[in-house]
């Protein structure tokens, strides 16, 4: 199958999508909780000061 095949672009896009799905890593729960805590603390400090 060469670059001129009608299915080549479709095949490349499917392979790219599959690779991208495998590379996504979920954010750990402790990172989410730490982020929310920092944001809430910053807002409270801003409001109270």
Secondary structure as UniProt FT lines:
FT   TURN            3..4
FT   TURN            6..7
FT   HELIX           8..23
FT   HELIX           29..48
//
